[in-house]
Amino acid sequence: MEDNRMPVLFLGHGSPMNAIEENQFVQGFRDIEKEIPRPRAILCISAHWFIKGTKVTAMALPKTIHDFYGFPHELYHIKYPAKGNPELANKVKDLLSPYEVELDYDWGIDHGAWSVIKHLYPNADIPLIQLSIDISKDAQSHFEMAAKLSSLRDEGVLIIGSGNIVHNLSMVDYDNFSKDNYGFEWAKEVRERVNSCLLNNDFTPLIEYQKESKAFSMAIPTPEHYLPLIYIIAQKQEGENIRLFNDKMVAGSLSMTSLIISFR
């Protein structure tokens, strides 16, 4: 099964502008796709579907959601017309039992998903579904629930978490947005601590991140961008490796750190 098992990805998605800009992070997304077998379908856990309860998109033709404001008009005209996969949605619902999961026909594909996945699969020719993040659950519950999804990897499903490990918009230094690998000291502290835990397979501190230093409360003031990482590390199997890419800071208070988990 190891040879056929799909890798899993956590993608630091950053600004919605990454959907239309050419930069090192976009190139990083394209490069990582070259290492991945072509998936049968994609299951994405996006920071931007953070709601009460657990839902999975189950429509055949999900809409493209432009869930942001104040950006160039070009961004609002992007469509990512990937098909849904109702069969996979029902499979996810069954796998997550006894957790209560609702099939959703209203959401679609939010920018946490399409702004990065469009660089991996620009033709939108891979069926795509999204799983919401339940605002009422703690990180340990998310980890335990996510582990139930691991069998999908043996069925050709690419599981993607999309967020940002360090994500404090209130502290963004817009004057230095284009400065390469620029992070405040507290942000760099969290990045280094998280990276060390990832590379040493020490997941407990990542799950219990609220017990960590004050820097963590600044780097993760709200959990929605961090929790997709928990869904991804829950997929790691014995013998697999974690490799980081796009591992840089942006504008002081954001990290673009991304990772792939695979047997390679």
MOMO-V30733 format. One record per residue. RES is the residue in one letter. PSI is psi in degrees with one decimal (* if undefined). NEAR is the number of other C-alpha atoms within 8 Angstrom. Layout:
{{RES;PSI;NEAR} {RES;PSI;NEAR}}
This chain:
{{M;-27.2;5} {E;-39.5;5} {D;-26.3;4} {N;-6.0;7} {R;129.4;10} {M;143.6;13} {P;174.6;12} {V;153.3;12} {L;139.7;13} {F;124.9;14} {L;120.6;15} {G;108.1;13} {H;-24.3;13} {G;-148.6;10} {S;146.3;5} {P;-21.4;11} {M;-20.5;8} {N;-16.3;14} {A;-28.8;11} {I;-8.1;6} {E;158.9;7} {E;116.0;7} {N;179.5;7} {Q;-29.8;7} {F;-41.5;9} {V;-42.3;12} {Q;-35.5;9} {G;-39.8;10} {F;-43.9;12} {R;-39.8;10} {D;-39.2;8} {I;-29.7;9} {E;-31.1;8} {K;-18.8;7} {E;-4.5;6} {I;131.3;9} {P;151.3;6} {R;121.3;4} {P;156.4;11} {R;-31.4;10} {A;167.2;11} {I;135.3;13} {L;118.3;12} {C;133.5;13} {I;107.1;16} {S;142.3;18} {A;-21.7;14} {H;11.7;9} {W;75.0;10} {F;99.3;11} {I;173.3;9} {K;116.4;8} {G;168.4;11} {T;123.4;12} {K;155.0;10} {V;133.2;15} {T;131.7;17} {A;12.0;14} {M;157.3;10} {A;-31.8;8} {L;84.1;8} {P;144.7;13} {K;158.8;9} {T;123.8;13} {I;129.8;9} {H;79.7;7} {D;62.5;6} {F;169.9;6} {Y;159.1;4} {G;15.9;4} {F;168.2;7} {P;149.8;6} {H;-32.5;6} {E;-36.6;6} {L;-32.0;11} {Y;-10.8;7} {H;-3.0;6} {I;133.1;7} {K;139.1;5} {Y;90.4;10} {P;41.1;9} {A;144.4;11} {K;157.7;12} {G;-171.0;13} {N;83.8;13} {P;-34.4;10} {E;-44.1;7} {L;-37.3;8} {A;-42.9;13} {N;-35.1;10} {K;-42.7;8} {V;-43.4;10} {K;-43.4;13} {D;-42.2;7} {L;-34.3;8} {L;-4.1;13} {S;139.0;8} {P;7.7;4} {Y;140.3;6} {E;123.1;9} {V;132.5;11} {E;133.3;8} {L;129.4;11} {D;136.7;10} {Y;13.9;8} {D;-28.2;5} {W;-101.2;9} {G;-140.5;11} {I;109.6;13} {D;172.7;13} {H;-20.8;13} {G;-27.1;13} {A;-59.7;12} {W;-28.3;12} {S;-23.5;12} {V;-39.8;15} {I;-27.8;9} {K;-23.2;12} {H;-25.9;11} {L;-42.8;10} {Y;76.5;9} {P;-19.9;8} {N;-1.6;5} {A;38.9;11} {D;15.5;8} {I;123.8;11} {P;140.9;12} {L;128.5;12} {I;158.5;15} {Q;147.1;12} {L;129.5;13} {S;163.2;13} {I;120.5;15} {D;116.9;10} {I;-21.0;9} {S;-7.4;6} {K;146.4;7} {D;174.1;6} {A;-36.6;10} {Q;-42.0;8} {S;-40.8;8} {H;-40.8;12} {F;-46.9;13} {E;-39.4;9} {M;-43.5;10} {A;-34.8;14} {A;-24.2;10} {K;-13.0;9} {L;-5.2;12} {S;-29.7;9} {S;-20.7;7} {L;-27.1;8} {R;-31.3;13} {D;-2.6;11} {E;17.0;8} {G;17.1;12} {V;127.1;13} {L;117.1;14} {I;125.2;13} {I;128.6;13} {G;133.8;14} {S;118.7;17} {G;-146.8;18} {N;129.0;15} {I;-48.2;15} {V;119.5;13} {H;93.3;13} {N;93.0;12} {L;-27.8;7} {S;-16.4;4} {M;6.6;7} {V;132.3;10} {D;88.0;9} {Y;-25.7;6} {D;-20.5;5} {N;29.5;9} {F;-31.9;9} {S;-1.2;6} {K;131.3;8} {D;128.8;7} {N;49.4;7} {Y;117.3;11} {G;145.3;12} {F;160.3;8} {E;-42.4;6} {W;-34.4;10} {A;-42.0;15} {K;-35.7;10} {E;-45.0;9} {V;-42.9;12} {R;-46.1;11} {E;-40.0;8} {R;-46.6;8} {V;-45.2;9} {N;-41.4;8} {S;-44.1;8} {C;-43.0;12} {L;-48.4;10} {L;-17.7;9} {N;10.8;6} {N;35.5;6} {D;85.4;9} {F;-18.6;9} {T;-47.1;6} {P;-29.6;10} {L;-37.1;10} {I;-37.4;10} {E;42.2;10} {Y;-24.2;8} {Q;-11.3;7} {K;-3.9;6} {E;-168.9;9} {S;168.7;7} {K;-30.4;6} {A;-34.3;11} {F;-36.6;13} {S;-24.9;9} {M;-37.9;10} {A;-29.5;14} {I;67.7;13} {P;-27.9;9} {T;151.4;5} {P;-8.2;7} {E;-33.3;12} {H;-18.9;15} {Y;-38.0;14} {L;-30.2;13} {P;-28.9;15} {L;-39.0;12} {I;-38.7;14} {Y;-32.6;14} {I;-44.5;15} {I;-23.0;9} {A;-15.9;10} {Q;-12.5;11} {K;131.9;8} {Q;159.6;5} {E;134.4;4} {G;-8.9;5} {E;157.3;10} {N;151.0;8} {I;128.3;10} {R;132.4;8} {L;149.8;9} {F;168.7;9} {N;33.1;11} {D;71.5;9} {K;158.0;10} {M;153.5;15} {V;131.9;15} {A;29.7;15} {G;-45.5;14} {S;18.5;17} {L;144.8;17} {S;139.7;15} {M;8.7;16} {T;128.2;14} {S;164.2;12} {L;156.0;11} {I;138.5;12} {I;122.7;12} {S;176.5;10} {F;-4.7;8} {R;*;4}}
